[in-house]
Amino acid sequence: MRAALRLWRGEAPLDVAFWNWAVISGLVVNITTTIGFFLLFKEGQILAAYLVGYGMSLPYNLLALVGVWRSAARYAGPPLHATLARWVATLLLAVLSAT
């Protein structure tokens, strides 16, 4: 929980926020919830499918995205790295949220 709070505040290093939270964990969370969505949908559990598919992944995606943006604002390295991290995370998490 502390790590998530640090991420939300932008206190996580940019590389950790981007790679660990947005890319790796983002893929795991979104793939898992998508599988859950399809399994529940197939069983006719439409509401449960949407709750699992979107109710679990969207809050995570928002946390990861805000964390990357805030960490990028504190990044002391090349500004291009911060800008790329922000926009790649935005694109990735938007695509994962839409599926």
A tleap script that builds the chain and sets N, CA, C and O, in Angstrom:
source leaprc.protein.ff14SB
mol = sequence {
  NMET ARG ALA ALA LEU ARG LEU TRP ARG GLY
  GLU ALA PRO LEU ASP VAL ALA PHE TRP ASN
  TRP ALA VAL ILE SER GLY LEU VAL VAL ASN
  ILE THR THR THR ILE GLY PHE PHE LEU LEU
  PHE LYS GLU GLY GLN ILE LEU ALA ALA TYR
  LEU VAL GLY TYR GLY MET SER LEU PRO TYR
  ASN LEU LEU ALA LEU VAL GLY VAL TRP ARG
  SER ALA ALA ARG TYR ALA GLY PRO PRO LEU
  HIE ALA THR LEU ALA ARG TRP VAL ALA THR
  LEU LEU LEU ALA VAL LEU SER ALA CTHR
}
set mol.1.N position { 0.814 -1.194 0.000 }
set mol.1.CA position { 0.000 0.000 0.000 }
set mol.1.C position { 0.858 1.258 0.000 }
set mol.1.O position { 0.519 2.253 -0.641 }
set mol.2.N position { 1.979 1.205 0.728 }
set mol.2.CA position { 2.873 2.360 0.752 }
set mol.2.C position { 3.459 2.640 -0.619 }
set mol.2.O position { 3.609 3.796 -1.016 }
set mol.3.N position { 3.789 1.582 -1.339 }
set mol.3.CA position { 4.351 1.768 -2.678 }
set mol.3.C position { 3.330 2.430 -3.602 }
set mol.3.O position { 3.685 3.296 -4.402 }
set mol.4.N position { 2.078 2.029 -3.493 }
set mol.4.CA position { 1.028 2.633 -4.319 }
set mol.4.C position { 0.824 4.093 -3.941 }
set mol.4.O position { 0.592 4.934 -4.810 }
set mol.5.N position { 0.908 4.396 -2.667 }
set mol.5.CA position { 0.774 5.784 -2.219 }
set mol.5.C position { 1.947 6.624 -2.709 }
set mol.5.O position { 1.767 7.764 -3.136 }
set mol.6.N position { 3.148 6.058 -2.646 }
set mol.6.CA position { 4.324 6.764 -3.173 }
set mol.6.C position { 4.186 6.998 -4.673 }
set mol.6.O position { 4.545 8.061 -5.179 }
set mol.7.N position { 3.668 6.006 -5.375 }
set mol.7.CA position { 3.444 6.153 -6.812 }
set mol.7.C position { 2.434 7.262 -7.067 }
set mol.7.O position { 2.675 8.132 -7.904 }
set mol.8.N position { 1.319 7.248 -6.367 }
set mol.8.CA position { 0.264 8.243 -6.555 }
set mol.8.C position { 0.796 9.665 -6.336 }
set mol.8.O position { 0.410 10.598 -7.039 }
set mol.9.N position { 1.675 9.810 -5.365 }
set mol.9.CA position { 2.245 11.126 -5.056 }
set mol.9.C position { 3.359 11.536 -6.027 }
set mol.9.O position { 3.819 12.677 -6.003 }
set mol.10.N position { 3.783 10.613 -6.867 }
set mol.10.CA position { 4.867 10.913 -7.791 }
set mol.10.C position { 6.232 10.774 -7.163 }
set mol.10.O position { 7.215 11.298 -7.687 }
set mol.11.N position { 6.306 10.073 -6.046 }
set mol.11.CA position { 7.561 9.908 -5.327 }
set mol.11.C position { 8.376 8.715 -5.817 }
set mol.11.O position { 9.539 8.566 -5.443 }
set mol.12.N position { 7.782 7.874 -6.642 }
set mol.12.CA position { 8.510 6.733 -7.203 }
set mol.12.C position { 9.427 7.237 -8.313 }
set mol.12.O position { 9.064 8.161 -9.041 }
set mol.13.N position { 10.604 6.645 -8.452 }
set mol.13.CA position { 11.457 7.020 -9.580 }
set mol.13.C position { 10.723 6.763 -10.899 }
set mol.13.O position { 9.917 5.837 -10.996 }
set mol.14.N position { 10.999 7.572 -11.894 }
set mol.14.CA position { 10.283 7.464 -13.165 }
set mol.14.C position { 10.426 6.086 -13.785 }
set mol.14.O position { 9.448 5.546 -14.302 }
set mol.15.N position { 11.611 5.505 -13.747 }
set mol.15.CA position { 11.778 4.178 -14.355 }
set mol.15.C position { 10.928 3.127 -13.652 }
set mol.15.O position { 10.388 2.236 -14.309 }
set mol.16.N position { 10.801 3.211 -12.345 }
set mol.16.CA position { 9.958 2.268 -11.593 }
set mol.16.C position { 8.486 2.513 -11.909 }
set mol.16.O position { 7.733 1.569 -12.150 }
set mol.17.N position { 8.078 3.779 -11.907 }
set mol.17.CA position { 6.683 4.109 -12.208 }
set mol.17.C position { 6.301 3.624 -13.600 }
set mol.17.O position { 5.229 3.049 -13.794 }
set mol.18.N position { 7.179 3.858 -14.564 }
set mol.18.CA position { 6.862 3.487 -15.942 }
set mol.18.C position { 6.942 1.984 -16.158 }
set mol.18.O position { 5.953 1.359 -16.541 }
set mol.19.N position { 8.111 1.400 -15.917 }
set mol.19.CA position { 8.313 -0.011 -16.257 }
set mol.19.C position { 7.570 -0.952 -15.315 }
set mol.19.O position { 6.876 -1.859 -15.774 }
set mol.20.N position { 7.705 -0.751 -14.009 }
set mol.20.CA position { 7.102 -1.691 -13.061 }
set mol.20.C position { 5.590 -1.537 -12.960 }
set mol.20.O position { 4.854 -2.524 -12.993 }
set mol.21.N position { 5.130 -0.289 -12.835 }
set mol.21.CA position { 3.707 -0.050 -12.597 }
set mol.21.C position { 2.893 0.022 -13.892 }
set mol.21.O position { 1.859 -0.635 -14.004 }
set mol.22.N position { 3.339 0.799 -14.857 }
set mol.22.CA position { 2.539 0.994 -16.076 }
set mol.22.C position { 2.688 -0.164 -17.058 }
set mol.22.O position { 1.694 -0.682 -17.567 }
set mol.23.N position { 3.917 -0.566 -17.320 }
set mol.23.CA position { 4.118 -1.580 -18.369 }
set mol.23.C position { 3.912 -3.000 -17.834 }
set mol.23.O position { 2.976 -3.682 -18.252 }
set mol.24.N position { 4.760 -3.448 -16.931 }
set mol.24.CA position { 4.715 -4.852 -16.505 }
set mol.24.C position { 3.439 -5.164 -15.726 }
set mol.24.O position { 2.664 -6.039 -16.113 }
set mol.25.N position { 3.229 -4.441 -14.625 }
set mol.25.CA position { 2.036 -4.707 -13.816 }
set mol.25.C position { 0.758 -4.334 -14.575 }
set mol.25.O position { -0.273 -4.990 -14.424 }
set mol.26.N position { 0.834 -3.284 -15.385 }
set mol.26.CA position { -0.323 -2.899 -16.187 }
set mol.26.C position { -0.751 -4.001 -17.129 }
set mol.26.O position { -1.942 -4.278 -17.269 }
set mol.27.N position { 0.209 -4.629 -17.774 }
set mol.27.CA position { -0.122 -5.746 -18.657 }
set mol.27.C position { -0.702 -6.918 -17.885 }
set mol.27.O position { -1.684 -7.522 -18.315 }
set mol.28.N position { -0.102 -7.243 -16.749 }
set mol.28.CA position { -0.589 -8.371 -15.946 }
set mol.28.C position { -2.024 -8.109 -15.471 }
set mol.28.O position { -2.897 -8.965 -15.621 }
set mol.29.N position { -2.260 -6.932 -14.904 }
set mol.29.CA position { -3.597 -6.599 -14.407 }
set mol.29.C position { -4.618 -6.642 -15.542 }
set mol.29.O position { -5.686 -7.236 -15.400 }
set mol.30.N position { -4.288 -6.015 -16.660 }
set mol.30.CA position { -5.255 -5.914 -17.750 }
set mol.30.C position { -5.489 -7.232 -18.471 }
set mol.30.O position { -6.617 -7.512 -18.877 }
set mol.31.N position { -4.473 -8.035 -18.640 }
set mol.31.CA position { -4.661 -9.356 -19.246 }
set mol.31.C position { -5.507 -10.234 -18.330 }
set mol.31.O position { -6.407 -10.935 -18.792 }
set mol.32.N position { -5.216 -10.194 -17.033 }
set mol.32.CA position { -5.965 -10.995 -16.071 }
set mol.32.C position { -7.434 -10.588 -16.026 }
set mol.32.O position { -8.320 -11.442 -16.051 }
set mol.33.N position { -7.688 -9.294 -15.961 }
set mol.33.CA position { -9.082 -8.850 -15.898 }
set mol.33.C position { -9.817 -9.085 -17.222 }
set mol.33.O position { -11.028 -9.304 -17.226 }
set mol.34.N position { -9.103 -9.040 -18.324 }
set mol.34.CA position { -9.730 -9.337 -19.619 }
set mol.34.C position { -10.123 -10.807 -19.704 }
set mol.34.O position { -11.204 -11.137 -20.192 }
set mol.35.N position { -9.261 -11.673 -19.237 }
set mol.35.CA position { -9.592 -13.105 -19.207 }
set mol.35.C position { -10.805 -13.335 -18.311 }
set mol.35.O position { -11.731 -14.059 -18.677 }
set mol.36.N position { -10.791 -12.708 -17.125 }
set mol.36.CA position { -11.934 -12.822 -16.221 }
set mol.36.C position { -13.210 -12.311 -16.862 }
set mol.36.O position { -14.273 -12.914 -16.716 }
set mol.37.N position { -13.100 -11.188 -17.577 }
set mol.37.CA position { -14.258 -10.631 -18.278 }
set mol.37.C position { -14.837 -11.644 -19.257 }
set mol.37.O position { -16.040 -11.908 -19.241 }
set mol.38.N position { -13.996 -12.208 -20.103 }
set mol.38.CA position { -14.485 -13.142 -21.122 }
set mol.38.C position { -15.059 -14.422 -20.514 }
set mol.38.O position { -16.064 -14.944 -20.996 }
set mol.39.N position { -14.425 -14.923 -19.464 }
set mol.39.CA position { -14.946 -16.138 -18.822 }
set mol.39.C position { -16.316 -15.887 -18.197 }
set mol.39.O position { -17.229 -16.699 -18.342 }
set mol.40.N position { -16.451 -14.768 -17.509 }
set mol.40.CA position { -17.744 -14.440 -16.903 }
set mol.40.C position { -18.800 -14.133 -17.955 }
set mol.40.O position { -19.952 -14.544 -17.820 }
set mol.41.N position { -18.416 -13.418 -18.993 }
set mol.41.CA position { -19.344 -13.084 -20.070 }
set mol.41.C position { -19.852 -14.352 -20.743 }
set mol.41.O position { -21.037 -14.474 -21.053 }
set mol.42.N position { -18.945 -15.289 -20.962 }
set mol.42.CA position { -19.307 -16.565 -21.588 }
set mol.42.C position { -20.324 -17.329 -20.742 }
set mol.42.O position { -21.169 -18.046 -21.277 }
set mol.43.N position { -20.240 -17.174 -19.432 }
set mol.43.CA position { -21.164 -17.855 -18.522 }
set mol.43.C position { -22.458 -17.081 -18.316 }
set mol.43.O position { -23.315 -17.502 -17.538 }
set mol.44.N position { -22.608 -15.961 -19.002 }
set mol.44.CA position { -23.829 -15.181 -18.880 }
set mol.44.C position { -23.851 -14.228 -17.702 }
set mol.44.O position { -24.885 -13.626 -17.414 }
set mol.45.N position { -22.754 -14.084 -17.032 }
set mol.45.CA position { -22.625 -13.185 -15.878 }
set mol.45.C position { -22.175 -11.805 -16.367 }
set mol.45.O position { -21.038 -11.398 -16.129 }
set mol.46.N position { -23.057 -11.103 -17.038 }
set mol.46.CA position { -22.706 -9.861 -17.723 }
set mol.46.C position { -22.245 -8.781 -16.748 }
set mol.46.O position { -21.193 -8.175 -16.955 }
set mol.47.N position { -23.014 -8.531 -15.691 }
set mol.47.CA position { -22.648 -7.488 -14.723 }
set mol.47.C position { -21.322 -7.817 -14.050 }
set mol.47.O position { -20.453 -6.954 -13.924 }
set mol.48.N position { -21.171 -9.052 -13.623 }
set mol.48.CA position { -19.916 -9.470 -12.991 }
set mol.48.C position { -18.755 -9.336 -13.966 }
set mol.48.O position { -17.651 -8.959 -13.573 }
set mol.49.N position { -18.997 -9.641 -15.222 }
set mol.49.CA position { -17.943 -9.512 -16.232 }
set mol.49.C position { -17.461 -8.075 -16.344 }
set mol.49.O position { -16.258 -7.817 -16.375 }
set mol.50.N position { -18.405 -7.139 -16.403 }
set mol.50.CA position { -18.024 -5.732 -16.504 }
set mol.50.C position { -17.349 -5.228 -15.227 }
set mol.50.O position { -16.428 -4.414 -15.288 }
set mol.51.N position { -17.805 -5.708 -14.085 }
set mol.51.CA position { -17.167 -5.313 -12.827 }
set mol.51.C position { -15.724 -5.798 -12.756 }
set mol.51.O position { -14.838 -5.070 -12.310 }
set mol.52.N position { -15.496 -7.014 -13.192 }
set mol.52.CA position { -14.132 -7.545 -13.196 }
set mol.52.C position { -13.314 -6.882 -14.297 }
set mol.52.O position { -12.186 -6.448 -14.064 }
set mol.53.N position { -13.875 -6.806 -15.477 }
set mol.53.CA position { -13.138 -6.295 -16.626 }
set mol.53.C position { -12.770 -4.833 -16.534 }
set mol.53.O position { -11.669 -4.435 -16.916 }
set mol.54.N position { -13.687 -4.034 -16.027 }
set mol.54.CA position { -13.439 -2.590 -15.984 }
set mol.54.C position { -13.335 -2.057 -14.561 }
set mol.54.O position { -12.543 -1.152 -14.297 }
set mol.55.N position { -14.107 -2.595 -13.662 }
set mol.55.CA position { -14.104 -2.118 -12.286 }
set mol.55.C position { -12.802 -2.374 -11.561 }
set mol.55.O position { -12.497 -1.708 -10.572 }
set mol.56.N position { -12.034 -3.331 -12.043 }
set mol.56.CA position { -10.741 -3.617 -11.428 }
set mol.56.C position { -9.589 -3.001 -12.218 }
set mol.56.O position { -8.618 -2.526 -11.629 }
set mol.57.N position { -9.689 -3.007 -13.530 }
set mol.57.CA position { -8.557 -2.521 -14.324 }
set mol.57.C position { -8.502 -1.000 -14.424 }
set mol.57.O position { -7.415 -0.424 -14.396 }
set mol.58.N position { -9.645 -0.343 -14.539 }
set mol.58.CA position { -9.624 1.115 -14.692 }
set mol.58.C position { -9.018 1.842 -13.489 }
set mol.58.O position { -8.215 2.753 -13.688 }
set mol.59.N position { -9.368 1.479 -12.247 }
set mol.59.CA position { -8.704 2.151 -11.120 }
set mol.59.C position { -7.191 1.925 -11.112 }
set mol.59.O position { -6.423 2.838 -10.809 }
set mol.60.N position { -6.771 0.705 -11.445 }
set mol.60.CA position { -5.330 0.443 -11.506 }
set mol.60.C position { -4.678 1.294 -12.596 }
set mol.60.O position { -3.627 1.896 -12.374 }
set mol.61.N position { -5.292 1.340 -13.754 }
set mol.61.CA position { -4.727 2.117 -14.864 }
set mol.61.C position { -4.629 3.591 -14.504 }
set mol.61.O position { -3.655 4.255 -14.860 }
set mol.62.N position { -5.621 4.101 -13.807 }
set mol.62.CA position { -5.588 5.493 -13.371 }
set mol.62.C position { -4.444 5.719 -12.387 }
set mol.62.O position { -3.717 6.706 -12.501 }
set mol.63.N position { -4.279 4.826 -11.435 }
set mol.63.CA position { -3.177 4.920 -10.479 }
set mol.63.C position { -1.834 4.929 -11.198 }
set mol.63.O position { -0.988 5.780 -10.925 }
set mol.64.N position { -1.638 3.996 -12.104 }
set mol.64.CA position { -0.370 3.906 -12.825 }
set mol.64.C position { -0.125 5.146 -13.676 }
set mol.64.O position { 0.990 5.665 -13.714 }
set mol.65.N position { -1.147 5.613 -14.348 }
set mol.65.CA position { -0.990 6.774 -15.224 }
set mol.65.C position { -0.680 8.044 -14.431 }
set mol.65.O position { 0.227 8.794 -14.790 }
set mol.66.N position { -1.421 8.282 -13.372 }
set mol.66.CA position { -1.148 9.459 -12.530 }
set mol.66.C position { 0.254 9.356 -11.940 }
set mol.66.O position { 0.980 10.348 -11.874 }
set mol.67.N position { 0.630 8.163 -11.517 }
set mol.67.CA position { 1.973 7.973 -10.963 }
set mol.67.C position { 3.068 8.276 -11.962 }
set mol.67.O position { 4.058 8.920 -11.615 }
set mol.68.N position { 2.914 7.830 -13.182 }
set mol.68.CA position { 3.921 8.110 -14.214 }
set mol.68.C position { 3.985 9.613 -14.484 }
set mol.68.O position { 5.076 10.179 -14.550 }
set mol.69.N position { 2.851 10.256 -14.639 }
set mol.69.CA position { 2.835 11.698 -14.918 }
set mol.69.C position { 3.475 12.488 -13.784 }
set mol.69.O position { 4.260 13.403 -14.032 }
set mol.70.N position { 3.149 12.144 -12.549 }
set mol.70.CA position { 3.717 12.877 -11.412 }
set mol.70.C position { 5.197 12.570 -11.231 }
set mol.70.O position { 5.973 13.461 -10.888 }
set mol.71.N position { 5.594 11.334 -11.454 }
set mol.71.CA position { 7.018 10.992 -11.371 }
set mol.71.C position { 7.811 11.686 -12.472 }
set mol.71.O position { 8.950 12.103 -12.262 }
set mol.72.N position { 7.202 11.804 -13.639 }
set mol.72.CA position { 7.866 12.494 -14.750 }
set mol.72.C position { 8.082 13.969 -14.422 }
set mol.72.O position { 9.073 14.565 -14.844 }
set mol.73.N position { 7.163 14.549 -13.677 }
set mol.73.CA position { 7.302 15.959 -13.301 }
set mol.73.C position { 8.497 16.175 -12.380 }
set mol.73.O position { 9.064 17.267 -12.350 }
set mol.74.N position { 8.883 15.154 -11.634 }
set mol.74.CA position { 10.018 15.252 -10.699 }
set mol.74.C position { 11.324 14.724 -11.299 }
set mol.74.O position { 12.381 14.814 -10.675 }
set mol.75.N position { 11.245 14.190 -12.478 }
set mol.75.CA position { 12.409 13.549 -13.100 }
set mol.75.C position { 13.495 14.579 -13.396 }
set mol.75.O position { 13.229 15.621 -13.996 }
set mol.76.N position { 14.719 14.277 -12.970 }
set mol.76.CA position { 15.832 15.217 -13.135 }
set mol.76.C position { 16.650 14.943 -14.397 }
set mol.76.O position { 17.578 15.690 -14.706 }
set mol.77.N position { 16.319 13.894 -15.116 }
set mol.77.CA position { 17.069 13.541 -16.321 }
set mol.77.C position { 16.595 14.328 -17.532 }
set mol.77.O position { 15.941 15.363 -17.401 }
set mol.78.N position { 16.933 13.825 -18.708 }
set mol.78.CA position { 16.536 14.501 -19.945 }
set mol.78.C position { 15.015 14.660 -20.036 }
set mol.78.O position { 14.274 13.704 -19.811 }
set mol.79.N position { 14.559 15.862 -20.364 }
set mol.79.CA position { 13.117 16.098 -20.463 }
set mol.79.C position { 12.427 15.186 -21.476 }
set mol.79.O position { 11.253 14.855 -21.308 }
set mol.80.N position { 13.139 14.780 -22.520 }
set mol.80.CA position { 12.546 13.895 -23.513 }
set mol.80.C position { 12.118 12.573 -22.888 }
set mol.80.O position { 11.076 12.029 -23.254 }
set mol.81.N position { 12.902 12.050 -21.955 }
set mol.81.CA position { 12.545 10.790 -21.303 }
set mol.81.C position { 11.244 10.932 -20.524 }
set mol.81.O position { 10.390 10.048 -20.572 }
set mol.82.N position { 11.092 12.040 -19.809 }
set mol.82.CA position { 9.867 12.273 -19.056 }
set mol.82.C position { 8.664 12.408 -19.989 }
set mol.82.O position { 7.595 11.862 -19.716 }
set mol.83.N position { 8.842 13.126 -21.071 }
set mol.83.CA position { 7.756 13.326 -22.032 }
set mol.83.C position { 7.364 12.008 -22.683 }
set mol.83.O position { 6.177 11.701 -22.799 }
set mol.84.N position { 8.344 11.233 -23.103 }
set mol.84.CA position { 8.048 9.933 -23.720 }
set mol.84.C position { 7.352 8.999 -22.742 }
set mol.84.O position { 6.393 8.319 -23.107 }
set mol.85.N position { 7.829 8.962 -21.498 }
set mol.85.CA position { 7.204 8.097 -20.489 }
set mol.85.C position { 5.743 8.480 -20.291 }
set mol.85.O position { 4.877 7.610 -20.198 }
set mol.86.N position { 5.469 9.770 -20.228 }
set mol.86.CA position { 4.087 10.232 -20.040 }
set mol.86.C position { 3.195 9.776 -21.191 }
set mol.86.O position { 2.121 9.222 -20.957 }
set mol.87.N position { 3.621 10.000 -22.414 }
set mol.87.CA position { 2.752 9.741 -23.556 }
set mol.87.C position { 2.665 8.263 -23.910 }
set mol.87.O position { 1.615 7.790 -24.345 }
set mol.88.N position { 3.750 7.537 -23.730 }
set mol.88.CA position { 3.684 6.089 -23.983 }
set mol.88.C position { 2.781 5.429 -22.939 }
set mol.88.O position { 1.977 4.561 -23.276 }
set mol.89.N position { 2.910 5.838 -21.671 }
set mol.89.CA position { 2.040 5.285 -20.626 }
set mol.89.C position { 0.584 5.631 -20.908 }
set mol.89.O position { -0.300 4.792 -20.730 }
set mol.90.N position { 0.333 6.849 -21.342 }
set mol.90.CA position { -1.036 7.262 -21.663 }
set mol.90.C position { -1.605 6.403 -22.790 }
set mol.90.O position { -2.730 5.913 -22.694 }
set mol.91.N position { -0.841 6.225 -23.838 }
set mol.91.CA position { -1.296 5.416 -24.966 }
set mol.91.C position { -1.497 3.953 -24.555 }
set mol.91.O position { -2.530 3.353 -24.854 }
set mol.92.N position { -0.519 3.396 -23.878 }
set mol.92.CA position { -0.602 1.995 -23.455 }
set mol.92.C position { -1.809 1.756 -22.549 }
set mol.92.O position { -2.590 0.833 -22.779 }
set mol.93.N position { -1.955 2.579 -21.536 }
set mol.93.CA position { -3.045 2.359 -20.582 }
set mol.93.C position { -4.408 2.667 -21.195 }
set mol.93.O position { -5.408 2.066 -20.802 }
set mol.94.N position { -4.461 3.591 -22.150 }
set mol.94.CA position { -5.721 3.852 -22.851 }
set mol.94.C position { -6.121 2.641 -23.684 }
set mol.94.O position { -7.283 2.234 -23.686 }
set mol.95.N position { -5.158 2.074 -24.383 }
set mol.95.CA position { -5.444 0.887 -25.205 }
set mol.95.C position { -5.862 -0.280 -24.307 }
set mol.95.O position { -6.824 -0.987 -24.610 }
set mol.96.N position { -5.141 -0.477 -23.208 }
set mol.96.CA position { -5.494 -1.572 -22.312 }
set mol.96.C position { -6.843 -1.353 -21.646 }
set mol.96.O position { -7.566 -2.316 -21.389 }
set mol.97.N position { -7.188 -0.121 -21.366 }
set mol.97.CA position { -8.486 0.177 -20.748 }
set mol.97.C position { -9.633 -0.041 -21.714 }
set mol.97.O position { -10.737 -0.388 -21.296 }
set mol.98.N position { -9.391 0.153 -22.976 }
set mol.98.CA position { -10.451 0.038 -23.981 }
set mol.98.C position { -10.748 -1.404 -24.351 }
set mol.98.O position { -11.803 -1.687 -24.919 }
set mol.99.N position { -9.852 -2.312 -24.047 }
set mol.99.CA position { -10.068 -3.695 -24.451 }
set mol.99.C position { -10.760 -4.500 -23.375 }
set mol.99.O position { -11.016 -5.690 -23.562 }
savepdb mol mol.pdb
quit
